[in-house]
Amino acid sequence: MLNIRPATAADLEAMRELGVAAFGAARGTIGYLLEERHGILGGRTWADRYRAGVRWEDSFVAELEGRLAGFASYVYREQWRLGILKNNAVAPSYQGRGLSTALCRHVVTHLKALGASQLTVHTLCHIPAAMRVYEKVGFGNPVYGFVLSAGAAALRRPQSSALVRPAAASDERTVEQLCRRLGVPYDPKGTVFLAERDGSLAAFVRLACDRADRTAFVAQLCIDRDRDLGAEAVGGLIAFACADLAAQGTLVFSGYAAEKDALSRRAYEAAGFTVLCRDVTYTMQA
């Protein structure tokens, strides 16, 4: 008989190994795909990083036949009444028996009880079984995108019609104003580079760097479409920022472009990035 209960600290090691088995079989994490393309990063395998990220807090486990057969984790952002279905997996030997659907429904019910008015979940498009589960429990409004990556040696420096430079402390207000005008969150963390045209800010890129793994992720790419920067110019901005970190020892870069955002995808490609995978984010109104 299926039993779903809150996870405890005693479940942690079993959750870690179950997740590695499930996601490894499905090639189911960005870390797995980056390692597949670029090799082991920073001396840690994708499985090492995955294990380190598993939390028993804010998780439920599914037991079947007296054994831990799956788990699902969540995050609740009370200030936004936002529930996020996070890391979830079912052991390969128990897949196809409805456990993932039951776990996800349980987490959705729990998040609604906490007060969530909107829920969201993300997965990779080459895992259709996960997509079917999320759609079955009520998630919809899919937004598709692409994760792209480049090794430091593959970076290109396309010709840019804009002036590209590192951001200074005095630029913070201008960057924040552009974020506000574009309706996107402003985050001062990370390494920021700017592209200017005719003396005004036209685009910026913010990179989050993991020094231990020698990787960096383009955490934010904001483009003022009124400034009419082409893909080559934006690609020059991305490449300039990545090359600066590459000179400091960063080996692998990744970024994201929404499927509908052709300019950003072409800009990444102009900078030497290629598509790693396609992904999808679903939402649900509680």
C-alpha positions in Angstrom: 0.0 0.0 0.0 1.3 3.5 -0.9 2.2 5.7 2.0 3.2 9.4 1.5 4.7 11.1 4.6 7.0 14.1 5.4 10.6 13.2 4.9 13.0 13.0 7.9 16.7 13.3 8.3 16.9 9.6 8.3 15.6 9.5 4.7 18.3 11.8 3.3 20.9 9.2 2.1 18.2 7.1 0.5 16.7 10.1 -1.2 20.1 11.1 -2.6 20.9 7.7 -4.1 17.4 7.3 -5.5 17.6 10.7 -7.2 21.0 9.9 -8.7 19.6 6.6 -10.1 16.4 8.2 -11.5 18.0 11.3 -13.0 21.0 9.4 -14.3 18.8 7.0 -16.2 16.8 10.0 -17.7 19.8 12.3 -18.3 17.6 14.5 -16.3 19.6 17.4 -14.9 21.4 20.3 -16.5 24.5 19.2 -14.5 24.4 15.8 -16.2 24.1 17.3 -19.6 27.0 19.8 -19.0 29.2 17.0 -17.8 28.2 14.9 -20.8 29.3 17.7 -23.2 32.2 19.3 -21.3 33.5 16.6 -19.0 33.7 16.6 -15.2 33.7 20.1 -13.8 35.8 21.3 -10.9 36.7 17.7 -9.8 33.0 17.0 -8.9 30.7 14.8 -10.9 27.1 15.8 -11.6 26.0 13.1 -9.1 28.2 14.7 -6.4 26.6 18.1 -7.0 23.1 16.5 -7.1 23.6 14.7 -3.8 24.8 17.9 -2.2 21.6 19.7 -3.3 19.1 17.2 -1.9 17.2 18.3 1.2 14.9 16.3 3.4 13.3 19.5 4.8 10.2 20.6 2.8 10.0 17.2 1.2 7.6 14.2 1.1 8.6 10.6 0.5 6.5 7.8 -0.9 6.9 4.3 0.6 5.7 1.2 -1.2 6.1 -2.4 -0.1 8.0 -1.0 3.0 10.7 0.7 0.9 11.3 4.3 0.0 10.2 4.5 -3.6 10.2 8.2 -4.4 10.2 11.7 -3.1 9.2 15.3 -4.0 10.5 18.6 -2.6 9.0 22.0 -2.7 9.7 25.7 -1.9 7.1 28.1 -0.7 7.7 31.9 -1.2 5.2 33.3 1.3 5.8 37.0 0.3 4.6 36.1 -3.2 2.3 33.3 -2.3 4.3 31.2 -4.8 4.7 27.4 -4.5 7.5 25.8 -6.5 7.6 22.0 -7.1 11.3 21.2 -7.0 13.4 18.1 -7.0 11.3 15.0 -7.3 12.1 11.5 -8.4 10.8 7.9 -8.4 13.2 4.9 -8.3 13.5 3.3 -11.7 12.1 0.0 -10.4 8.9 1.7 -9.2 8.3 3.9 -12.2 5.1 3.5 -14.2 3.0 2.8 -11.2 1.5 6.2 -10.6 3.8 7.2 -7.7 5.1 10.4 -9.3 1.5 11.6 -10.0 0.5 10.8 -6.4 3.5 12.6 -5.0 3.0 15.7 -7.1 -0.7 15.8 -6.2 0.2 15.6 -2.6 2.7 18.4 -2.8 0.3 20.6 -4.8 -2.4 20.1 -2.1 0.1 20.9 0.6 1.3 24.1 -1.1 -2.3 25.3 -1.6 -2.9 24.6 2.1 0.1 26.8 2.9 -1.5 29.7 1.0 0.0 29.5 -2.4 -2.0 31.3 -5.1 0.3 30.3 -7.9 2.4 27.1 -8.4 5.2 26.5 -10.9 7.4 23.5 -12.0 10.2 23.1 -14.5 11.5 20.1 -16.4 13.4 19.1 -19.5 11.6 18.4 -22.7 13.4 15.1 -23.3 11.6 13.6 -20.3 8.1 13.4 -21.6 7.0 11.2 -18.7 7.6 14.1 -16.3 5.7 16.5 -18.6 2.7 14.1 -18.7 2.6 13.9 -14.9 2.7 17.7 -14.4 -0.1 18.1 -17.0 -2.1 15.4 -15.4 -2.1 17.1 -11.9 -3.2 20.4 -13.4 -0.2 22.4 -14.5 -0.5 24.2 -17.8 0.5 27.3 -19.7 3.8 25.8 -20.8 6.7 28.3 -21.6 9.5 26.7 -23.6 13.1 27.7 -23.8 16.6 26.6 -24.5 19.6 26.0 -22.3 22.8 26.8 -24.1 26.5 26.2 -23.2 30.0 27.0 -24.4 33.5 26.0 -23.3 35.9 28.8 -22.9 37.8 27.7 -26.1 34.6 27.9 -28.2 33.8 31.6 -27.3 33.7 33.9 -30.3 34.1 37.6 -30.3 31.6 38.9 -33.0 31.9 42.5 -34.1 29.8 44.7 -31.9 28.4 48.1 -32.8 28.0 48.9 -29.1 30.6 50.0 -26.5 31.0 47.0 -24.1 32.6 47.5 -20.7 32.4 46.1 -17.1 29.8 47.9 -14.9 31.0 50.3 -12.3 29.3 51.1 -9.0 28.0 54.3 -10.6 26.1 52.3 -13.2 23.9 50.5 -10.6 21.0 53.0 -10.7 20.9 53.0 -14.6 20.9 49.2 -14.6 18.1 49.2 -12.0 16.1 51.7 -14.1 16.3 49.5 -17.2 15.1 46.5 -15.2 12.2 48.4 -14.0 11.3 49.7 -17.4 11.5 46.1 -18.8 9.5 44.7 -15.9 12.1 42.3 -14.8 13.6 41.8 -11.3 16.8 43.7 -10.4 19.5 41.7 -8.7 22.8 43.5 -7.8 24.7 40.2 -7.3 27.1 38.8 -9.8 29.5 40.1 -12.4 27.8 42.7 -14.7 28.9 44.0 -18.1 27.2 46.7 -20.1 26.6 47.5 -23.8 26.1 51.2 -24.6 25.0 52.9 -27.7 25.1 56.6 -28.2 26.1 57.0 -24.6 23.0 55.2 -23.2 22.6 51.7 -21.7 21.4 49.3 -24.4 21.8 46.0 -22.7 23.5 44.3 -19.8 24.5 40.8 -18.9 24.9 39.5 -15.3 26.9 36.3 -14.7 26.9 34.1 -11.6 30.2 32.3 -11.2 31.0 29.1 -9.3 34.7 29.4 -8.7 35.0 25.8 -7.3 33.4 24.2 -10.4 35.0 26.8 -12.7 31.6 27.4 -14.3 29.5 30.5 -14.9 25.8 31.0 -15.7 24.3 33.9 -17.5 21.8 34.7 -14.7 20.3 37.7 -16.5 20.4 39.1 -20.1 18.4 42.3 -20.5 18.1 44.1 -23.8 16.6 47.4 -24.5 14.8 46.6 -27.8 14.3 50.3 -28.5 18.1 50.6 -28.9 18.0 48.3 -31.9 20.9 46.1 -31.0 21.3 43.1 -33.3 22.3 39.6 -32.4 25.9 40.3 -33.2 26.1 43.2 -30.9 24.4 41.4 -28.0 26.6 38.3 -28.7 29.6 40.6 -28.4 28.4 41.6 -25.0 28.0 38.0 -23.9 31.3 36.9 -25.3 33.2 39.9 -23.8 31.8 39.1 -20.3 32.5 35.4 -20.6 36.0 36.0 -22.0 36.8 38.1 -18.9 35.9 35.3 -16.6 37.6 32.8 -18.8 40.8 34.7 -18.3 40.3 34.2 -14.5 40.0 30.4 -15.0 36.3 29.8 -15.8 36.0 26.9 -18.2 32.3 26.4 -19.0 29.5 28.9 -19.5 25.7 28.3 -19.8 22.7 30.5 -20.4 19.0 30.5 -21.2 16.8 31.9 -23.9 13.1 31.7 -24.1 11.8 29.9 -27.2 10.0 33.1 -28.3 13.1 35.3 -27.8 14.9 34.7 -31.1 17.2 37.6 -30.5 18.7 36.2 -27.3 19.2 32.8 -28.8 20.9 34.2 -31.9 23.1 36.3 -29.6 24.2 33.3 -27.6 25.0 31.5 -30.9 27.0 34.5 -32.1 29.1 34.3 -29.0 29.8 30.6 -29.5 27.1 28.9 -27.5 25.2 25.9 -28.7 21.9 24.4 -27.5 22.3 21.9 -24.7 18.6 21.1 -24.2 15.1 22.4 -24.5 13.1 22.9 -21.3 9.6 23.9 -20.2 8.1 25.7 -17.2 4.5 25.1 -16.2 2.2 27.1 -13.9 -1.0 26.5 -12.1 -3.4 29.0 -10.4 -4.5 27.7 -7.0 
